[in-house]
Structure formats: structure tokens, C-alpha cells
């Protein structure tokens, strides 16, 4: 089947290719225009009179005049230069899919656009052989393929931007010859699942996320980093959120995502960071060393650690914190080759999220090496309990604080021999349709109010997942179903505590399944501003 090349190339690359093509066209156009004018002039000079032309001579004259007119209308003189008046739709490409003698579907791509496939590389679906081609020397774009439905559908896969490459480099860049260029978890195996649609300027779609979630589960991913997201007024609703929670709670995948870059206002944390307490939302931290090395600030200036001003803040409209922890939100890391540069400086919670995901990858790798069981709930609880509080930042900005990988690892190791199975049991808090209590409007804070919180244990009814431990014949169950006997035996005496006097709660709640408790909030004596009542 045939395909217009510009339809699947990154927009920035298309602009570069069009610009280069336009410059080449202008040179060819000027030569053709000059030649056409000279031919018209020579033809006229060869005639004694233009008023006495026969039919054939009139045809020749019209042809030469129309040629000049057409070339003249193709460009417009503007500010001392010429601009094209023609739309450059780009070249077409063709591809052929076939099944080889081993039964593998392969694809030949006419990347040169000349119809000659004799030297084309026979590509299999990327997950089969991890092979790709460089489209051409001008673009420096790498392209791979996926084949679906017994060869009836061929997907040509390329970047929609250099964002994903930068993110992957932060997380798992591996440079054994120059280790200072390594990512946080160098050499971690990456599964690249593209959710950005180039036709939408790299915006993700619900269908692309649903397919990616299913593929992550099918391929046995341990950790997901999603440096994507946007604002949401209904953050905890929708099919995509349900599948994300299922991926975490039933398939044991740790889900890390960016909090958003819409700060510093309250409630700017984006989805999916604010969509579920099963997801780890990450804010963007910047250290004095980062300010000096990445932004050329003078070392003698009195600068302190903080979060970037644009890092999104909680709480979400659903009442949960949204920002779980923060991590370094800027990096000089690898970018795609079609950008014609090796490294790029980028900042954003998109950079903080892979930094945190890389740290959690190290944590999980260490637990696997020690054959220590873990779950997403246990890992999330560990990083929240051990994060370092940044003194000059509020809870809405930093979440529980700056991620501390070594401390979180030790926290889980200490619990490794514990028979407290419920440490892996996530709980859902439900207040009506929300996850927390968020009072903001004048009528909500004018007087005392009572709220009923329902605590729901989220048992895992899926089958256990086993992963082979390297250098061992053992298998490590990293996520296991909740045994029915444990469901029957759940009897937890939980202490309830808050650090403010304007919230009244019971001292304890006895959990024997789903349980409710009443909370009384009296904001009438509070001064204007953001007030947070949260366990100390």
C-alpha cells in the first residue's frame, strides 16, 4: 500500500524537510524560469510579425507564454526574497508485506520513493527482532514496523517528537564507555509503547492508551512511566482510569506519571496523576547544582533547593493529594537523531517522572536480586514514608517530599520477613464520588460540616504473576492474589490521627472489610489561604 511520507513524520522534521526542499526548488525554479523567458524571447525574435501567425505558431506561442506564467505564479517576491505559492505534500512511499519461510511477516519499504525494493531491508515487527531502518540521510529518522491481522495492516512507526527519547534516556540511558552520561537505571529493558498521534500534534487518545495498557500487561512490564497528561475536572472517572487501576492492582505494574506543568496554582495537578491513589504522581524538583550546571546560574548566588515554579500542585478536584513525591525535573539527555543533535536540555514533570521511575526500577531490581516479595502498594507506601521533606515547600507542591530510593529499599527490606500480608493491600477512600474532602467555595467553609469516609480494601482476585530471577532457577512471585482466608480474617485495628485541631476524627477504626467513619471539619476559625489536614 502507498503512504504519504509527511503524514507520519514528526512535524518539526517535516518543516525542516520542506524548508530544505523549498530551497532546492527555488534554485531549480529560477533556472527553469530564466530558461522559459529566454525561449519565449528567442521565439518572438524569430518572427517578423506576431499578428500573422498560423495555428501551429499560435499553439507554440501560447505554450511558451503559459510556461512563463505558470513559473512566475509559483513564487511571490517578499522582503527581498521569494516564497513558494505551491503546497508541498511530500513524496509517497510504498511497502510490501510478505511471510518468509519461517512464517515471520516481513515488510519492504520504498523509502527512496523510486519503486526499487531490491536493496530494501526486510523488517519484521519490531518486538520480534528489534530491527529498524534509517529512512534516509537527509532526515536521519529511524523507522520500524508492526504487522497486524495476517499482513492486512502494516504500521510504520516513527517519532512524533523527541520527548520520548529524552524521557527514556533519563530513565535507562546506558553509556558504558562514559558512565556520567548514564540514566538513573542504566540498561533497564525498555518497552516503548507509542500513544501520541502525529495527526494531533502528538496528543494521546483514549484508544491509544487502552491499547498500550493492554500491551504492557501482555508483555509483563514491571514499571510504567507515563510522561503525558492534561487537566481533568472529572479525574477519577472513565474507562482509561479503570484500566490503569486494573494494571496496578491486578497485574502488579507500578505506574509512575508526571504531575503536570500548570503550577503554581492550587489544583493544577493533571490526569492521570490525580486520577487514582494507585498511581504515583511526580512533581518537578530543582537543586542548586542543577541550577548551576543546567541554567548557568552563578555559584556565588544564595540559592536553595525547591520545586520548579510551574510544577503542578494538588489537591485534585476529587480531593486526593495528586502529587505523591517529587524528583529532579530537568536533565541534559539524549534526543532523537533526526533533531541533528546528540543531547538536549529539557525540563518538566515529564523529566521528573522518569527520574522517579528510574529510581523505583533500581529499588525493584534490588528486591528481585534478594528474592524479596513486593507489590505496587508496598512500594508506593515505602517511597511515601521515606521521602525527604523539603523545608521551604508545602505539601501540595512536594507531595510527601523528595524521593529517597535507598531509604525506601531499606524500608521494604525491614518488612520482608513480616507476615503482615495486608501491607500489600491498597485501600480506597471514598467520600461520595470523591477520594478526599476538598472544601473551597464560600458556602463550604462558612460552617462546620460532617463527612462520611468509607474505607474499602481492594483485594486482588487475579492470578499470581511469576518472574524469573536472573542467575537463579527460582521464580519470584512479585504480585499475588489475595487468599480467601485472608479476606475472611481481615481484622485491623487502625489508629486515626490528624495534625490539626479543626478536624475531629475517631481515635481508632476497626477494619473487618469495608468500613465507614465520620469526620467533622470546622473551618470557620481558619485564616484565608490553603489549609491541609493530613496525618503527620
C-alpha positions as CSV (number, residue, x, y, z in Angstrom):
1,X,0.0,0.0,0.0
2,X,1.1,3.6,-0.6
3,X,1.5,6.3,2.0
4,X,2.3,10.0,2.0
5,X,5.6,10.2,3.9
6,X,4.8,13.6,5.6
7,X,1.7,12.0,7.3
8,X,3.8,10.0,9.8
9,X,6.9,12.1,10.2
10,X,7.4,14.4,13.2
11,X,6.0,17.9,12.4
12,X,9.3,19.6,13.3
13,X,11.1,17.2,10.9
14,X,8.5,17.9,8.2
15,X,9.1,21.6,8.5
16,X,12.9,21.1,8.1
17,X,12.5,18.8,5.1
18,X,10.0,21.2,3.5
19,X,12.4,24.1,4.1
20,X,15.3,22.2,2.5
21,X,13.1,21.1,-0.4
22,X,11.9,24.7,-0.9
23,X,15.5,26.0,-1.1
24,X,16.3,23.3,-3.7
25,X,13.1,24.1,-5.6
26,X,13.9,27.8,-5.7
27,X,17.2,27.1,-7.4
28,X,15.6,24.8,-9.9
29,X,12.7,27.2,-10.3
30,X,14.9,30.2,-11.1
31,X,16.8,28.2,-13.7
32,X,13.6,27.0,-15.3
33,X,12.0,30.5,-15.2
34,X,15.1,32.0,-16.8
35,X,15.2,29.4,-19.5
36,X,11.5,29.8,-20.2
37,X,11.8,33.6,-20.6
38,X,14.8,33.2,-22.9
39,X,13.0,30.6,-25.0
40,X,9.9,32.9,-25.3
41,X,12.1,35.9,-26.2
42,X,14.1,33.9,-28.8
43,X,10.9,32.6,-30.3
44,X,9.4,36.1,-30.7
45,X,12.6,37.5,-32.1
46,X,12.5,34.8,-34.8
47,X,9.1,36.0,-36.1
48,X,8.7,39.1,-38.3
49,X,5.2,39.8,-37.0
50,X,3.2,38.3,-34.2
51,X,0.0,39.4,-35.9
52,X,0.2,37.0,-38.8
53,X,0.7,33.6,-37.1
54,X,-0.7,30.3,-38.3
55,X,-2.5,27.9,-36.0
56,X,0.6,25.9,-35.2
57,X,2.6,29.1,-34.4
58,X,-0.2,30.3,-32.1
59,X,-0.1,27.0,-30.2
60,X,3.7,27.3,-29.8
61,X,3.4,30.9,-28.5
62,X,0.6,30.0,-26.0
63,X,2.7,27.1,-24.8
64,X,5.7,29.3,-24.1
65,X,3.7,32.1,-22.6
66,X,1.8,29.8,-20.3
67,X,5.0,28.2,-19.2
68,X,6.4,31.6,-18.1
69,X,3.1,32.5,-16.4
70,X,3.0,29.2,-14.5
71,X,6.6,29.5,-13.3
72,X,6.1,33.2,-12.4
73,X,3.0,32.4,-10.3
74,X,4.8,29.6,-8.4
75,X,6.6,32.2,-6.2
76,X,6.0,35.6,-4.7
77,X,8.6,38.2,-4.1
78,X,8.5,39.4,-0.4
79,X,11.0,41.4,1.6
80,X,13.8,40.8,-0.9
81,X,13.2,37.0,-1.1
82,X,10.9,34.6,-2.8
83,X,8.3,32.4,-1.2
84,X,6.6,29.4,-2.7
85,X,3.0,29.5,-3.6
86,X,2.8,25.8,-4.1
87,X,1.8,23.3,-1.4
88,X,4.5,20.7,-0.7
89,X,2.7,17.5,0.1
90,X,5.9,15.5,0.1
91,X,6.8,12.2,-1.6
92,X,4.9,9.0,-1.5
93,X,6.2,5.7,-0.3
94,X,5.2,2.1,-0.9
95,X,5.6,-1.1,1.1
96,X,5.1,-4.8,0.5
97,X,4.3,-7.3,3.3
98,X,5.1,-11.0,2.9
99,X,5.6,-14.1,5.1
100,X,9.0,-15.7,4.9
101,X,9.8,-19.4,5.0
102,X,10.0,-19.3,8.9
103,X,6.5,-17.9,9.0
104,X,7.5,-14.4,10.0
105,X,5.7,-11.4,8.4
106,X,8.2,-9.0,6.9
107,X,7.9,-5.6,5.2
108,X,9.9,-4.0,2.4
109,X,9.7,-0.2,2.4
110,X,10.4,2.0,-0.6
111,X,12.0,4.8,1.5
112,X,13.6,6.4,-1.6
113,X,10.3,6.7,-3.4
114,X,11.8,5.3,-6.7
115,X,9.9,2.0,-6.7
116,X,13.1,-0.1,-6.3
117,X,12.9,-2.6,-3.4
118,X,15.9,-4.7,-4.3
119,X,18.1,-3.2,-1.6
120,X,15.3,-2.7,1.0
121,X,15.8,-4.3,4.3
122,X,13.1,-7.0,5.1
123,X,11.8,-5.8,8.5
124,X,9.9,-7.9,11.0
125,X,7.6,-6.4,13.6
126,X,9.8,-4.6,16.0
127,X,9.1,-6.8,19.0
128,X,10.2,-9.8,17.1
129,X,13.8,-8.8,16.0
130,X,14.2,-5.2,17.3
131,X,15.3,-4.0,13.8
132,X,14.7,-0.6,12.2
133,X,15.9,1.4,9.2
134,X,17.2,4.9,8.8
135,X,14.7,6.5,6.4
136,X,17.4,8.5,4.5
137,X,20.5,10.6,5.2
138,X,18.6,13.9,4.9
139,X,16.0,13.1,7.6
140,X,18.2,10.9,9.9
141,X,14.8,9.4,11.0
142,X,14.7,5.8,12.4
143,X,11.5,3.8,11.4
144,X,10.3,0.4,12.4
145,X,7.2,-1.6,11.5
146,X,4.5,-3.7,13.1
147,X,2.4,-6.1,11.1
148,X,-1.2,-6.9,12.2
149,X,-4.1,-9.1,11.0
150,X,-2.0,-11.6,9.0
151,X,-0.4,-8.9,6.9
152,X,-3.5,-6.9,6.1
153,X,-2.3,-3.9,8.1
154,X,1.2,-2.6,8.3
155,X,2.1,0.1,10.7
156,X,5.1,2.4,10.0
157,X,6.3,3.6,13.4
158,X,8.4,6.7,14.0
159,X,8.7,9.6,16.4
160,X,6.1,12.3,16.7
161,X,8.8,14.3,18.7
162,X,12.0,13.9,20.6
163,X,10.2,13.9,24.0
164,X,10.0,10.2,24.4
165,X,13.7,9.6,23.6
166,X,14.7,12.2,26.2
167,X,12.5,10.6,28.8
168,X,13.8,7.1,28.1
169,X,17.4,8.4,28.3
170,X,16.8,9.9,31.7
171,X,15.4,6.6,32.9
172,X,17.6,4.0,31.3
173,X,20.3,5.6,29.2
174,X,23.3,3.3,29.0
175,X,26.8,4.5,28.1
176,X,29.4,2.0,29.5
177,X,32.2,4.0,27.9
178,X,31.1,7.2,29.6
179,X,29.1,6.4,32.7
180,X,28.4,10.1,33.6
181,X,26.0,10.1,30.7
182,X,24.0,7.1,32.1
183,X,20.4,7.3,33.0
184,X,19.1,6.6,36.5
185,X,18.7,2.9,35.9
186,X,21.3,2.3,33.1
187,X,20.5,-0.7,30.9
188,X,17.0,-1.3,32.1
189,X,15.0,-3.1,29.4
190,X,12.6,-0.6,27.8
191,X,9.2,-1.4,26.2
192,X,8.3,1.6,24.0
193,X,4.5,2.0,23.7
194,X,3.6,4.9,21.5
195,X,0.4,6.7,22.5
196,X,1.0,10.0,20.7
197,X,-0.9,10.7,17.5
198,X,1.1,12.7,15.0
199,X,-2.1,13.9,13.3
200,X,-3.0,15.6,16.6
201,X,0.4,17.1,17.3
202,X,1.5,14.1,19.5
203,X,-1.7,14.2,21.6
204,X,-2.6,10.9,23.1
205,X,-6.0,9.3,22.6
206,X,-8.2,7.1,24.7
207,X,-7.9,4.2,22.2
208,X,-4.1,4.5,22.1
209,X,-3.8,4.4,25.9
210,X,-6.2,1.4,26.1
211,X,-4.0,-0.5,23.6
212,X,-0.8,0.5,25.4
213,X,-2.2,-0.6,28.8
214,X,-3.2,-4.0,27.3
215,X,0.2,-4.4,25.7
216,X,2.1,-3.5,28.9
217,X,0.1,-6.2,30.7
218,X,0.7,-8.8,27.9
219,X,4.4,-8.1,27.8
220,X,4.9,-8.4,31.6
221,X,6.0,-4.8,32.2
222,X,7.2,-4.2,35.8
223,X,7.1,-0.4,35.8
224,X,5.3,2.1,33.6
225,X,6.5,5.7,33.1
226,X,3.9,8.0,31.5
227,X,5.2,11.5,30.9
228,X,1.9,12.5,29.5
229,X,-1.2,14.1,30.8
230,X,-3.5,17.1,31.0
231,X,-6.1,18.8,33.2
232,X,-9.2,17.0,34.2
233,X,-12.3,18.1,36.1
234,X,-13.5,14.5,36.5
235,X,-10.2,12.9,37.2
236,X,-11.4,9.6,38.7
237,X,-13.9,8.6,36.1
238,X,-13.7,6.9,32.7
239,X,-12.6,3.6,31.2
240,X,-8.9,4.5,30.9
241,X,-8.7,5.2,34.6
242,X,-10.3,1.9,35.4
243,X,-7.8,0.0,33.2
244,X,-4.9,1.9,34.8
245,X,-6.0,0.8,38.2
246,X,-6.5,-2.8,37.0
247,X,-3.0,-2.7,35.6
248,X,-1.6,-1.8,39.0
249,X,-3.9,-3.7,41.3
250,X,-4.4,-6.9,39.3
251,X,-1.2,-7.2,37.2
252,X,1.2,-5.7,39.7
253,X,2.6,-3.0,37.5
254,X,4.0,0.1,39.3
255,X,2.6,3.2,37.5
256,X,4.6,6.4,37.6
257,X,3.4,9.6,35.9
258,X,4.1,13.3,35.6
259,X,2.1,15.7,37.8
260,X,1.8,18.4,35.1
261,X,3.4,21.7,34.3
262,X,0.5,24.1,35.1
263,X,1.6,25.4,38.5
264,X,2.0,27.1,40.8
265,X,-1.8,27.5,41.4
266,X,-3.6,25.0,43.6
267,X,-5.4,22.1,41.9
268,X,-3.4,22.2,38.8
269,X,-2.2,18.6,39.1
270,X,-3.1,16.8,35.9
271,X,-4.5,13.4,35.0
272,X,-3.6,10.6,35.4
273,X,-1.5,11.7,38.4
274,X,-4.7,12.8,40.1
275,X,-6.9,10.0,38.8
276,X,-6.1,7.3,41.3
277,X,-4.3,6.7,44.5
278,X,-2.8,3.6,42.9
279,X,-0.7,5.9,40.6
280,X,2.5,7.7,41.7
281,X,2.3,11.3,40.6
282,X,5.7,13.1,40.5
283,X,6.4,16.8,40.8
284,X,9.5,18.6,39.4
285,X,12.3,19.3,41.9
286,X,15.4,21.5,41.1
287,X,18.6,21.5,43.2
288,X,21.2,24.3,43.5
289,X,23.6,22.1,41.5
290,X,21.0,21.7,38.7
291,X,20.6,25.5,38.6
292,X,24.3,26.0,38.2
293,X,25.0,23.2,35.6
294,X,21.8,23.4,33.6
295,X,20.9,27.0,33.7
296,X,24.3,28.8,34.1
297,X,23.5,30.4,37.4
298,X,26.4,31.9,39.2
299,X,27.6,29.7,42.0
300,X,28.1,32.5,44.5
301,X,24.3,33.3,44.5
302,X,22.4,32.2,47.6
303,X,20.1,29.6,46.0
304,X,18.2,26.8,47.8
305,X,16.5,23.6,46.7
306,X,12.9,24.0,45.6
307,X,10.4,22.8,43.0
308,X,10.1,24.5,39.6
309,X,7.5,27.2,39.8
310,X,5.5,25.6,37.1
311,X,5.3,22.2,38.7
312,X,1.6,21.4,39.2
313,X,0.2,21.3,42.7
314,X,-2.6,19.4,44.4
315,X,-5.1,18.8,45.6
316,X,-7.1,17.3,42.8
317,X,-10.8,18.3,42.4
318,X,-11.5,14.8,43.7
319,X,-9.8,15.7,47.0
320,X,-6.7,13.5,46.8
321,X,-3.2,14.9,47.0
322,X,-2.3,14.1,43.4
323,X,1.5,14.8,43.9
324,X,2.9,11.7,45.6
325,X,6.6,12.6,45.6
326,X,9.0,14.9,43.7
327,X,12.2,14.2,41.7
328,X,14.7,16.2,39.7
329,X,12.7,17.8,36.8
330,X,15.4,18.8,34.4
331,X,18.1,16.9,32.5
332,X,20.6,17.0,29.6
333,X,19.9,13.7,27.9
334,X,19.8,12.0,24.6
335,X,17.4,13.1,21.9
336,X,16.3,11.7,18.6
337,X,18.9,11.7,15.8
338,X,16.5,13.5,13.4
339,X,16.9,16.6,15.6
340,X,20.6,16.6,14.3
341,X,21.9,16.9,17.9
342,X,23.0,14.3,20.4
343,X,21.8,15.8,23.6
344,X,19.1,18.3,24.7
345,X,18.2,20.2,27.9
346,X,14.6,19.7,28.8
347,X,12.7,20.4,32.0
348,X,9.2,19.5,33.2
349,X,7.4,17.0,35.3
350,X,7.9,14.8,32.2
351,X,11.6,14.7,33.2
352,X,10.8,14.2,36.9
353,X,8.6,11.2,36.3
354,X,11.3,9.0,34.5
355,X,13.8,10.1,37.2
356,X,11.5,8.7,39.8
357,X,10.6,5.7,37.7
358,X,14.3,5.0,37.2
359,X,14.9,5.2,41.0
360,X,12.0,2.8,41.6
361,X,13.4,0.5,38.9
362,X,16.6,0.3,40.9
363,X,14.6,-0.4,44.0
364,X,12.6,-3.2,42.3
365,X,15.8,-4.7,40.8
366,X,17.4,-4.9,44.2
367,X,14.3,-6.6,45.7
368,X,14.4,-9.1,42.8
369,X,18.0,-9.9,43.4
370,X,17.3,-10.5,47.1
371,X,14.1,-12.6,46.2
372,X,12.0,-10.2,48.3
373,X,8.3,-10.0,47.5
374,X,6.9,-6.7,46.7
375,X,3.7,-5.1,45.3
376,X,2.8,-1.7,43.9
377,X,1.0,-0.8,47.2
378,X,4.1,-1.7,49.3
379,X,6.5,0.2,47.0
380,X,4.2,3.3,46.9
381,X,3.8,3.2,50.7
382,X,7.6,2.9,51.2
383,X,8.5,5.8,49.0
384,X,5.9,8.0,50.7
385,X,7.1,7.1,54.2
386,X,10.8,7.7,53.4
387,X,10.7,10.7,51.1
388,X,12.7,13.7,52.4
389,X,10.6,16.8,53.3
390,X,11.9,20.0,51.6
391,X,11.7,22.7,54.3
392,X,10.5,25.6,52.2
393,X,7.8,23.8,50.2
394,X,4.2,23.0,51.2
395,X,2.6,19.6,51.0
396,X,0.6,20.4,47.9
397,X,3.8,21.2,46.0
398,X,6.2,18.4,47.0
399,X,3.7,15.7,48.0
400,X,5.4,13.6,50.6
401,X,8.9,15.0,49.6
402,X,11.9,14.2,47.5
403,X,12.2,10.5,46.6
404,X,14.9,8.6,48.6
405,X,15.5,5.3,46.8
406,X,18.0,3.8,49.3
407,X,15.7,4.6,52.3
408,X,12.7,3.1,50.5
409,X,14.6,0.0,49.7
410,X,15.7,-0.5,53.3
411,X,12.1,0.2,54.5
412,X,10.9,-2.7,52.4
413,X,13.7,-5.0,53.4
414,X,12.9,-4.5,57.0
415,X,9.3,-5.6,56.3
416,X,10.5,-8.6,54.2
417,X,10.1,-11.2,56.9
418,X,6.9,-9.8,58.2
419,X,3.8,-12.0,57.9
420,X,1.6,-8.9,57.7
421,X,0.1,-9.7,54.3
422,X,-2.1,-6.5,54.4
423,X,1.0,-4.4,53.8
424,X,0.3,-5.2,50.1
425,X,-3.3,-4.3,50.4
426,X,-4.3,-0.9,49.0
427,X,-7.3,0.8,50.4
428,X,-9.7,3.2,48.6
429,X,-11.1,6.1,50.5
430,X,-14.5,7.2,49.2
431,X,-16.4,10.3,50.1
432,X,-19.4,10.3,47.8
433,X,-17.8,10.2,44.4
434,X,-14.5,11.7,45.6
435,X,-11.3,10.3,47.2
436,X,-10.9,13.1,49.7
437,X,-12.5,16.1,51.3
438,X,-11.8,19.4,49.5
439,X,-13.7,22.5,50.7
440,X,-13.1,25.6,48.7
441,X,-16.2,27.6,47.9
442,X,-17.6,30.2,50.5
443,X,-20.7,28.1,51.3
444,X,-18.5,25.1,52.0
445,X,-16.3,26.8,54.6
446,X,-18.8,29.0,56.3
447,X,-19.7,26.5,59.0
448,X,-18.9,23.1,60.5
449,X,-19.7,20.1,58.4
450,X,-19.8,16.3,58.8
451,X,-18.4,13.9,56.1
452,X,-18.6,10.1,56.0
453,X,-15.5,8.4,54.8
454,X,-15.7,4.8,53.5
455,X,-12.6,2.7,53.6
456,X,-12.6,-0.1,51.0
457,X,-9.9,-2.8,50.9
458,X,-9.0,-3.5,47.3
459,X,-8.4,-7.2,47.2
460,X,-6.7,-8.7,44.2
461,X,-8.7,-11.5,42.6
462,X,-6.4,-12.1,39.7
463,X,-3.9,-14.9,39.3
464,X,-0.3,-14.7,40.5
465,X,2.4,-13.5,38.2
466,X,5.8,-15.1,38.2
467,X,9.1,-13.6,37.0
468,X,12.3,-15.5,36.7
469,X,15.1,-14.2,39.0
470,X,18.4,-13.9,37.0
471,X,21.2,-16.2,37.9
472,X,18.8,-18.5,39.7
473,X,16.4,-21.3,38.9
474,X,13.9,-19.9,41.3
475,X,10.8,-17.9,40.4
476,X,9.8,-14.8,42.3
477,X,6.1,-14.1,42.7
478,X,6.0,-10.3,42.7
479,X,2.2,-9.9,42.8
480,X,-0.1,-12.5,44.2
481,X,-3.9,-12.8,44.6
482,X,-5.5,-12.2,48.0
483,X,-6.2,-15.6,49.6
484,X,-9.9,-16.1,50.6
485,X,-8.8,-17.0,54.1
486,X,-7.1,-13.6,54.4
487,X,-10.3,-11.9,53.2
488,X,-12.1,-13.7,55.9
489,X,-9.5,-12.9,58.6
490,X,-9.0,-9.2,57.9
491,X,-9.3,-7.5,61.3
492,X,-7.2,-4.4,61.5
493,X,-7.2,-2.0,64.5
494,X,-6.2,1.2,62.8
495,X,-5.2,4.4,64.6
496,X,-6.7,7.5,63.1
497,X,-4.7,10.7,63.5
498,X,-4.6,14.2,62.1
499,X,-2.2,17.1,63.0
500,X,-4.8,20.0,63.3
501,X,-7.5,20.8,65.8
502,X,-10.1,21.9,63.3
503,X,-10.7,18.3,62.2
504,X,-12.3,15.8,64.5
505,X,-12.0,12.1,63.9
506,X,-12.4,8.8,65.9
507,X,-9.3,7.7,67.6
508,X,-9.5,4.3,66.0
509,X,-11.4,2.4,63.4
510,X,-11.7,-1.4,63.3
511,X,-11.5,-2.7,59.7
512,X,-13.1,-6.1,59.1
513,X,-13.8,-5.4,55.4
514,X,-15.4,-2.2,54.1
515,X,-15.9,0.3,57.0
516,X,-17.1,3.9,57.4
517,X,-16.2,6.7,59.8
518,X,-17.4,10.2,60.3
519,X,-15.2,13.3,60.1
520,X,-16.2,16.7,61.4
521,X,-14.5,19.8,59.9
522,X,-14.8,23.3,61.4
523,X,-13.0,25.7,59.0
524,X,-14.8,28.8,60.4
525,X,-11.8,29.9,62.6
526,X,-9.2,29.4,59.8
527,X,-7.4,32.3,58.2
528,X,-7.7,32.7,54.4
529,X,-5.4,30.5,52.4
530,X,-4.7,26.8,51.8
531,X,-5.1,24.6,54.8
532,X,-4.2,20.9,54.9
533,X,-5.3,18.4,57.4
534,X,-3.3,15.3,56.9
535,X,-1.7,12.6,59.0
536,X,1.6,13.9,60.4
